[in-house]
Amino acid sequence: MRFYKATRFLFPHSFELRLLSICFLAVHVPLIACVTASALTWNWQVDTLLLILAATLVGTAGGVAAIHALLAPLTTATAMLRSIQKGERVDEIPVGGEDLVGRLLRGVTQAANDAADRSEELTIVAEHDSLTKILNRRGFLRAAERALVGDRPAVLALIDLDHFKTINDHLGHAAGDELLHAFAQRMSTVIRQSDICARWGGEEFAVLLPGANLTQAHDAIERLRSSIARHPLPGVGLTFSCGLAMTQGSAELDDTARRADKALYSAKHHGRNRIEHAE
């Protein structure tokens, strides 16, 4: 480290140029020695000096090219470190030897992939509801942004379990938690694979149906209602209310959520266990 710090005045922003300049001076030591000796003795052997000069230039060119190629793994390692900072995974793993550079490449590769694994795990934890194991609101909004690229139409459904507080009061919170989990799993199996479902908060759930219109969305939620009616969830006869609203791209999602929530309130106000469409 001392020599590295002491030579920082040589190309302080380029380690490669600093290394090449030091090698360039080292290669020219024989030529400098011959010129110095000839000057001191005043015995100039021009042919010899020209030969040494030519050999020095050829050696310098070859050395510069070789050093530049040998430094390529460091450039690769730097790019891999940038991937670590971005939380990306290193797909192409360079193969190194058993020398210092090879160990560096393997270490950086391992660090990059470990960091990517931890980032993916943290993302999964941050975007999923710990009780129901489906997306939470944050994960839902991120998934919706990806699904609604290019102003793609969709329907947002907000679902609220009817009389859930009464269920909690009569059966206990453990039974209520089990019911929330069972409802989330049933919902996940009934909706299309392209649809996105999440726990919106408390006993509220959200479903985004990309490419659907209100009629198709209504039919999909009705299938969920029929599934629960035919095969009740454990412990209680459950019903739910739902509000539907059309959206056009992710930019309108906040307003769509407000309209769907208003339709949901209307469904609960008009007796629950029904589906209302937003205006």
Contacts in CASP RR format, 6 or more apart in sequence:
PFRMAT RR
TARGET T0000
AUTHOR 0000-0000-0000
METHOD contacts of the structure
MODEL  1
MRFYKATRFLFPHSFELRLLSICFLAVHVPLIACVTASALTWNWQVDTLL
LILAATLVGTAGGVAAIHALLAPLTTATAMLRSIQKGERVDEIPVGGEDL
VGRLLRGVTQAANDAADRSEELTIVAEHDSLTKILNRRGFLRAAERALVG
DRPAVLALIDLDHFKTINDHLGHAAGDELLHAFAQRMSTVIRQSDICARW
GGEEFAVLLPGANLTQAHDAIERLRSSIARHPLPGVGLTFSCGLAMTQGS
AELDDTARRADKALYSAKHHGRNRIEHAE
7 18 0 8 1.000
7 22 0 8 1.000
8 18 0 8 1.000
10 17 0 8 1.000
10 18 0 8 1.000
10 21 0 8 1.000
10 22 0 8 1.000
11 17 0 8 1.000
11 18 0 8 1.000
11 21 0 8 1.000
15 74 0 8 1.000
16 67 0 8 1.000
16 68 0 8 1.000
16 71 0 8 1.000
19 67 0 8 1.000
19 71 0 8 1.000
20 64 0 8 1.000
20 67 0 8 1.000
20 68 0 8 1.000
23 63 0 8 1.000
23 64 0 8 1.000
23 67 0 8 1.000
24 60 0 8 1.000
24 64 0 8 1.000
27 56 0 8 1.000
27 59 0 8 1.000
27 60 0 8 1.000
27 63 0 8 1.000
28 56 0 8 1.000
28 60 0 8 1.000
30 52 0 8 1.000
30 56 0 8 1.000
31 49 0 8 1.000
31 52 0 8 1.000
31 53 0 8 1.000
31 56 0 8 1.000
34 48 0 8 1.000
34 49 0 8 1.000
34 52 0 8 1.000
35 49 0 8 1.000
38 44 0 8 1.000
38 45 0 8 1.000
38 49 0 8 1.000
70 101 0 8 1.000
73 94 0 8 1.000
73 96 0 8 1.000
73 101 0 8 1.000
73 102 0 8 1.000
73 104 0 8 1.000
73 105 0 8 1.000
74 101 0 8 1.000
74 104 0 8 1.000
76 94 0 8 1.000
76 105 0 8 1.000
77 104 0 8 1.000
77 105 0 8 1.000
77 108 0 8 1.000
80 90 0 8 1.000
80 105 0 8 1.000
80 108 0 8 1.000
80 109 0 8 1.000
80 112 0 8 1.000
81 108 0 8 1.000
81 112 0 8 1.000
83 89 0 8 1.000
83 90 0 8 1.000
83 112 0 8 1.000
84 108 0 8 1.000
84 111 0 8 1.000
84 112 0 8 1.000
84 115 0 8 1.000
84 116 0 8 1.000
87 115 0 8 1.000
87 116 0 8 1.000
87 119 0 8 1.000
88 112 0 8 1.000
88 116 0 8 1.000
89 112 0 8 1.000
89 113 0 8 1.000
89 116 0 8 1.000
90 108 0 8 1.000
90 109 0 8 1.000
90 112 0 8 1.000
90 113 0 8 1.000
90 116 0 8 1.000
93 109 0 8 1.000
94 105 0 8 1.000
94 109 0 8 1.000
95 105 0 8 1.000
96 102 0 8 1.000
96 105 0 8 1.000
96 106 0 8 1.000
126 138 0 8 1.000
126 139 0 8 1.000
127 135 0 8 1.000
127 136 0 8 1.000
127 138 0 8 1.000
127 139 0 8 1.000
127 142 0 8 1.000
128 134 0 8 1.000
128 135 0 8 1.000
128 136 0 8 1.000
128 139 0 8 1.000
129 135 0 8 1.000
129 136 0 8 1.000
129 184 0 8 1.000
129 198 0 8 1.000
129 199 0 8 1.000
131 177 0 8 1.000
131 180 0 8 1.000
131 181 0 8 1.000
131 199 0 8 1.000
132 180 0 8 1.000
132 181 0 8 1.000
132 183 0 8 1.000
132 184 0 8 1.000
132 185 0 8 1.000
132 199 0 8 1.000
133 181 0 8 1.000
133 184 0 8 1.000
133 185 0 8 1.000
134 184 0 8 1.000
134 187 0 8 1.000
134 188 0 8 1.000
134 197 0 8 1.000
134 198 0 8 1.000
134 199 0 8 1.000
135 143 0 8 1.000
135 196 0 8 1.000
135 197 0 8 1.000
135 198 0 8 1.000
135 199 0 8 1.000
136 198 0 8 1.000
136 199 0 8 1.000
136 201 0 8 1.000
137 198 0 8 1.000
137 199 0 8 1.000
137 200 0 8 1.000
137 201 0 8 1.000
137 206 0 8 1.000
139 198 0 8 1.000
140 196 0 8 1.000
140 197 0 8 1.000
140 198 0 8 1.000
140 200 0 8 1.000
140 206 0 8 1.000
140 208 0 8 1.000
141 253 0 8 1.000
143 196 0 8 1.000
143 198 0 8 1.000
143 208 0 8 1.000
144 154 0 8 1.000
144 196 0 8 1.000
144 208 0 8 1.000
144 250 0 8 1.000
144 253 0 8 1.000
145 250 0 8 1.000
145 253 0 8 1.000
147 154 0 8 1.000
147 194 0 8 1.000
147 196 0 8 1.000
147 208 0 8 1.000
147 210 0 8 1.000
148 154 0 8 1.000
148 208 0 8 1.000
148 210 0 8 1.000
148 247 0 8 1.000
148 249 0 8 1.000
148 250 0 8 1.000
148 253 0 8 1.000
149 249 0 8 1.000
149 250 0 8 1.000
150 249 0 8 1.000
151 248 0 8 1.000
151 249 0 8 1.000
152 210 0 8 1.000
152 211 0 8 1.000
152 248 0 8 1.000
152 249 0 8 1.000
153 210 0 8 1.000
153 211 0 8 1.000
153 212 0 8 1.000
153 213 0 8 1.000
153 246 0 8 1.000
153 247 0 8 1.000
153 248 0 8 1.000
153 249 0 8 1.000
154 208 0 8 1.000
154 209 0 8 1.000
154 210 0 8 1.000
154 211 0 8 1.000
154 212 0 8 1.000
154 246 0 8 1.000
154 247 0 8 1.000
154 249 0 8 1.000
155 208 0 8 1.000
155 209 0 8 1.000
155 211 0 8 1.000
155 212 0 8 1.000
155 213 0 8 1.000
155 214 0 8 1.000
155 216 0 8 1.000
155 217 0 8 1.000
155 244 0 8 1.000
155 245 0 8 1.000
155 246 0 8 1.000
155 247 0 8 1.000
156 206 0 8 1.000
156 207 0 8 1.000
156 208 0 8 1.000
156 209 0 8 1.000
156 244 0 8 1.000
156 245 0 8 1.000
156 246 0 8 1.000
156 247 0 8 1.000
156 253 0 8 1.000
156 256 0 8 1.000
156 257 0 8 1.000
156 260 0 8 1.000
157 206 0 8 1.000
157 207 0 8 1.000
157 208 0 8 1.000
157 209 0 8 1.000
157 217 0 8 1.000
157 220 0 8 1.000
157 221 0 8 1.000
157 242 0 8 1.000
157 243 0 8 1.000
157 244 0 8 1.000
157 260 0 8 1.000
158 200 0 8 1.000
158 204 0 8 1.000
158 205 0 8 1.000
158 206 0 8 1.000
158 242 0 8 1.000
158 243 0 8 1.000
158 257 0 8 1.000
158 260 0 8 1.000
158 261 0 8 1.000
158 263 0 8 1.000
158 264 0 8 1.000
159 187 0 8 1.000
159 200 0 8 1.000
159 204 0 8 1.000
159 205 0 8 1.000
159 206 0 8 1.000
159 207 0 8 1.000
159 221 0 8 1.000
159 240 0 8 1.000
159 241 0 8 1.000
159 242 0 8 1.000
159 243 0 8 1.000
159 264 0 8 1.000
160 203 0 8 1.000
160 204 0 8 1.000
160 205 0 8 1.000
160 240 0 8 1.000
160 241 0 8 1.000
160 242 0 8 1.000
160 264 0 8 1.000
160 268 0 8 1.000
161 167 0 8 1.000
161 179 0 8 1.000
161 180 0 8 1.000
161 183 0 8 1.000
161 203 0 8 1.000
161 204 0 8 1.000
161 205 0 8 1.000
161 238 0 8 1.000
161 239 0 8 1.000
161 240 0 8 1.000
162 238 0 8 1.000
162 239 0 8 1.000
162 240 0 8 1.000
162 241 0 8 1.000
162 268 0 8 1.000
162 272 0 8 1.000
162 273 0 8 1.000
163 272 0 8 1.000
164 176 0 8 1.000
164 179 0 8 1.000
164 203 0 8 1.000
167 175 0 8 1.000
167 176 0 8 1.000
167 179 0 8 1.000
167 236 0 8 1.000
167 238 0 8 1.000
168 175 0 8 1.000
168 176 0 8 1.000
171 235 0 8 1.000
171 236 0 8 1.000
175 235 0 8 1.000
175 236 0 8 1.000
178 234 0 8 1.000
179 233 0 8 1.000
179 234 0 8 1.000
179 235 0 8 1.000
179 236 0 8 1.000
179 238 0 8 1.000
180 199 0 8 1.000
180 202 0 8 1.000
180 203 0 8 1.000
182 233 0 8 1.000
182 234 0 8 1.000
183 205 0 8 1.000
183 228 0 8 1.000
183 233 0 8 1.000
183 238 0 8 1.000
183 240 0 8 1.000
184 197 0 8 1.000
184 199 0 8 1.000
184 205 0 8 1.000
186 224 0 8 1.000
186 227 0 8 1.000
186 228 0 8 1.000
186 233 0 8 1.000
187 197 0 8 1.000
187 205 0 8 1.000
187 207 0 8 1.000
187 224 0 8 1.000
188 197 0 8 1.000
190 220 0 8 1.000
190 223 0 8 1.000
190 224 0 8 1.000
190 227 0 8 1.000
191 197 0 8 1.000
191 207 0 8 1.000
191 209 0 8 1.000
191 220 0 8 1.000
191 224 0 8 1.000
192 209 0 8 1.000
192 220 0 8 1.000
194 210 0 8 1.000
195 207 0 8 1.000
195 208 0 8 1.000
195 209 0 8 1.000
195 210 0 8 1.000
195 220 0 8 1.000
196 207 0 8 1.000
196 208 0 8 1.000
196 210 0 8 1.000
197 205 0 8 1.000
197 206 0 8 1.000
197 207 0 8 1.000
197 208 0 8 1.000
198 205 0 8 1.000
198 206 0 8 1.000
198 207 0 8 1.000
199 205 0 8 1.000
199 206 0 8 1.000
200 206 0 8 1.000
206 257 0 8 1.000
207 220 0 8 1.000
207 221 0 8 1.000
209 216 0 8 1.000
209 217 0 8 1.000
209 220 0 8 1.000
212 220 0 8 1.000
213 246 0 8 1.000
214 244 0 8 1.000
214 246 0 8 1.000
214 277 0 8 1.000
217 244 0 8 1.000
218 244 0 8 1.000
218 275 0 8 1.000
218 277 0 8 1.000
221 242 0 8 1.000
221 244 0 8 1.000
221 275 0 8 1.000
222 275 0 8 1.000
225 239 0 8 1.000
225 240 0 8 1.000
225 273 0 8 1.000
225 275 0 8 1.000
228 238 0 8 1.000
228 239 0 8 1.000
228 240 0 8 1.000
232 238 0 8 1.000
239 272 0 8 1.000
239 273 0 8 1.000
240 273 0 8 1.000
241 264 0 8 1.000
241 267 0 8 1.000
241 268 0 8 1.000
241 271 0 8 1.000
241 272 0 8 1.000
241 273 0 8 1.000
241 274 0 8 1.000
241 275 0 8 1.000
241 276 0 8 1.000
242 264 0 8 1.000
242 267 0 8 1.000
242 274 0 8 1.000
242 275 0 8 1.000
242 276 0 8 1.000
243 260 0 8 1.000
243 261 0 8 1.000
243 263 0 8 1.000
243 264 0 8 1.000
243 266 0 8 1.000
243 267 0 8 1.000
243 275 0 8 1.000
243 276 0 8 1.000
243 277 0 8 1.000
243 278 0 8 1.000
244 260 0 8 1.000
244 263 0 8 1.000
244 275 0 8 1.000
244 276 0 8 1.000
244 277 0 8 1.000
244 278 0 8 1.000
245 256 0 8 1.000
245 257 0 8 1.000
245 259 0 8 1.000
245 260 0 8 1.000
245 263 0 8 1.000
245 277 0 8 1.000
245 278 0 8 1.000
246 256 0 8 1.000
246 278 0 8 1.000
247 253 0 8 1.000
247 256 0 8 1.000
259 278 0 8 1.000
259 279 0 8 1.000
260 278 0 8 1.000
262 278 0 8 1.000
263 276 0 8 1.000
263 277 0 8 1.000
263 278 0 8 1.000
264 276 0 8 1.000
266 276 0 8 1.000
267 274 0 8 1.000
267 275 0 8 1.000
267 276 0 8 1.000
270 276 0 8 1.000
END
